[in-house]
Amino acid sequence: MNQSPNNLIFKPPSIAPNGVASNGVGGLTIGILALQGAFLEHANMLRRLGAVPVEVRLPDDLIGVDGLIIPGGESTTIGKLANQFGLVEPIQQFIKANKPVWGTCAGMIFLAQNVGATGSGGHVIPPRLGNMEITVNRNAFGRQVDSFEVDLELSFATDQLFRAVFIRAPRIETNSQAVEILARLTDGTPVAARQDNLLATAFHPELTDDNRFHDYFLNMVKTSITSNSKQGEVVVQK
């Protein structure tokens, strides 16, 4: 039965003894917003880690998933399509229900509370969720031809540098005290951040063989499952 976008019910999954959601295959179920962008690459990485990826294109697709990834792509297109298919309010409800959401590149823009200056290529401010207390600048490092890779130090995994891929990437200009910075460029520019159940990266971890960010997100999801299971069914109304 279809749920109204203004009244979605998110039920906590049953918990196995090891603390992982029990969904019949022993892994977490992670939705990937599959309107445009690099959603297949995220799906492949999730499968490697034992999670079950589910493509999300309509509000009902959110029901039964434990977390959501908003992939990189073209931020204006993703925002317009999400609005067109009635996904903006349901994803906001998903976030209010303490479900983790991770935005990569364009996904970070979609999560951002504010969008500041736009660099090369386009000046239209796309529709967005606005839940994460950051201001981002779009295309902050230039056009596609200016894409680059760089080694980053991660606050949650200091044993080895992370090779990050930046493609027409945004950057975080300002953030509230509620936001934890997870990685910076050598000039101090924040490029990865977390706020409670929200995660954002300006780069594309799914385009590398390094699974540490996906593993970090899955751990966020496991923590959320444990917390939500104690609260019972969550109904979020507009």
C-alpha positions in Angstrom: 0.0 0.0 0.0 1.3 3.4 -0.9 2.1 5.8 1.9 1.3 9.5 1.7 4.5 11.5 1.2 3.4 13.6 4.2 2.9 10.5 6.4 5.6 7.8 5.9 6.1 5.1 8.4 9.7 3.9 9.0 9.8 0.7 11.0 13.0 -0.3 12.7 14.4 -3.6 11.3 14.7 -6.7 13.5 18.1 -7.0 15.2 20.2 -10.1 14.9 22.5 -11.1 17.9 25.5 -9.4 16.2 23.6 -6.1 16.0 23.2 -6.2 12.2 19.8 -5.7 10.7 18.1 -9.0 9.9 16.8 -8.7 6.3 17.0 -12.3 5.1 20.4 -12.1 3.6 22.4 -11.1 6.7 23.3 -7.6 5.5 22.1 -4.0 5.9 19.7 -2.7 3.2 21.0 0.6 1.8 19.0 2.8 -0.5 20.7 4.6 -3.3 19.0 7.6 -4.9 19.0 6.4 -8.5 17.7 9.3 -10.5 21.0 10.3 -12.1 24.7 10.0 -11.3 27.1 7.3 -10.0 24.7 5.1 -8.2 25.9 1.8 -9.7 29.4 2.4 -8.4 28.0 2.8 -4.9 26.0 -0.4 -5.3 29.1 -2.3 -6.2 31.0 -1.1 -3.2 28.1 -1.9 -0.9 27.9 -5.5 -2.2 31.6 -5.9 -1.6 31.0 -5.1 2.1 28.0 -7.4 2.4 25.2 -4.8 2.3 22.2 -5.0 0.0 21.8 -2.0 -2.3 18.3 -0.9 -3.3 17.7 1.7 -6.0 15.4 4.5 -4.8 13.3 6.4 -7.4 10.0 6.9 -5.7 8.9 7.6 -2.1 7.8 4.1 -1.3 11.3 2.8 -2.2 12.5 4.4 1.1 10.3 2.1 3.2 12.4 -0.8 4.6 15.8 0.6 3.9 18.3 1.2 6.7 20.2 4.2 5.2 20.3 6.2 2.0 23.2 7.3 -0.3 22.7 10.4 -2.5 25.4 9.9 -5.3 27.4 12.3 -7.2 26.2 13.6 -10.6 24.7 16.9 -11.7 23.2 18.6 -8.7 20.6 20.6 -10.6 19.3 17.5 -12.4 19.2 15.5 -9.2 17.4 18.2 -7.3 14.8 18.8 -10.1 14.1 15.1 -10.5 13.8 14.5 -6.7 11.3 17.3 -6.6 9.4 16.0 -9.7 9.1 12.5 -8.2 8.0 13.7 -4.8 11.1 12.6 -3.0 12.2 15.8 -1.2 9.8 15.6 1.7 10.0 11.8 2.2 13.8 12.0 2.4 13.5 14.8 4.9 11.2 12.6 7.0 13.7 9.7 6.6 16.3 12.0 8.1 14.0 13.1 10.9 13.5 9.4 11.7 17.2 9.2 12.5 18.0 7.2 9.4 21.5 7.9 8.1 22.0 9.7 4.8 25.2 10.2 2.9 25.7 12.7 0.1 28.7 12.5 -2.2 29.7 15.5 -4.4 26.3 16.6 -5.8 24.7 14.7 -2.9 26.5 17.0 -0.5 25.0 20.0 -2.3 21.6 18.3 -2.0 22.0 18.0 1.7 23.4 21.5 2.3 21.4 24.1 4.2 22.9 26.9 2.0 24.5 27.1 -1.4 27.0 30.0 -1.8 29.0 31.0 -4.8 29.0 28.9 -8.0 32.3 28.3 -9.8 32.7 27.4 -13.4 29.6 26.0 -15.1 26.1 27.0 -14.2 24.5 29.4 -11.8 21.1 27.9 -11.0 20.7 27.0 -7.4 19.2 23.5 -7.4 16.3 22.2 -5.2 17.8 20.6 -2.1 17.0 19.0 1.3 18.7 21.7 3.4 19.1 19.5 6.5 22.9 19.7 7.0 24.2 22.9 8.6 26.8 23.7 6.0 27.3 26.2 3.2 28.8 24.8 0.0 30.2 26.4 -3.1 29.4 24.5 -6.3 32.1 23.6 -8.9 34.5 25.2 -6.4 37.6 23.6 -8.1 36.7 24.3 -11.7 35.2 22.4 -14.6 35.5 18.7 -15.5 38.9 19.2 -17.0 40.1 20.5 -13.6 39.3 17.2 -11.9 42.0 15.9 -9.6 43.1 13.3 -7.1 44.7 14.0 -3.7 45.6 12.1 -0.5 43.6 13.0 2.5 44.0 12.4 6.2 40.8 11.0 7.7 39.9 11.7 11.3 38.4 8.3 11.8 41.1 6.3 10.1 44.5 7.8 10.6 46.6 4.7 9.8 46.6 5.3 6.0 45.9 8.2 3.6 42.7 8.2 1.5 43.1 8.8 -2.2 40.2 11.1 -3.0 38.8 11.7 -6.5 37.4 15.2 -7.1 35.2 15.8 -10.2 33.6 19.3 -10.6 33.5 19.1 -6.8 31.9 21.5 -4.3 33.6 22.5 -1.1 32.4 23.4 2.4 32.7 27.2 3.0 31.1 27.4 6.4 29.7 24.9 9.0 27.9 25.1 12.3 29.4 23.8 15.5 27.1 20.8 15.1 29.1 19.6 12.1 32.3 17.5 12.6 34.9 17.8 9.9 36.3 14.4 8.9 38.8 15.5 6.2 40.5 18.6 4.9 42.7 19.6 2.0 46.2 20.7 2.9 45.0 24.4 2.8 42.5 23.6 5.5 39.4 23.4 3.2 36.8 21.0 4.6 35.9 18.2 2.1 34.2 15.6 4.3 31.9 16.2 7.3 29.3 14.6 9.6 26.3 16.0 11.5 24.5 13.4 13.6 23.0 11.0 11.0 24.2 13.0 8.0 27.5 12.4 6.2 28.8 14.4 3.3 31.9 14.1 1.0 32.9 16.5 -1.7 34.7 13.7 -3.5 33.8 10.2 -4.9 34.8 7.3 -2.6 32.8 5.0 -4.8 35.3 5.5 -7.7 38.2 4.1 -5.7 39.0 0.6 -4.3 39.2 2.1 -0.7 36.0 1.1 1.2 36.7 3.0 4.4 34.0 5.7 3.8 31.4 3.1 2.9 32.4 1.1 6.0 32.1 4.2 8.1 28.6 4.9 6.7 27.5 1.3 7.4 28.7 1.7 11.0 26.5 4.8 11.2 23.6 2.7 10.0 24.2 -0.1 12.5 24.3 2.5 15.3 21.0 4.0 14.1 19.4 0.6 13.9 20.2 -0.1 17.5 19.0 3.4 18.6 15.8 3.2 16.6 14.9 -0.3 17.7 14.7 1.0 21.3 12.2 3.7 20.2 9.9 1.5 18.1 8.0 2.5 15.0 8.7 6.1 13.9 5.9 8.1 12.2 7.0 11.4 10.8 4.4 13.9 9.6 5.0 17.1 7.7 
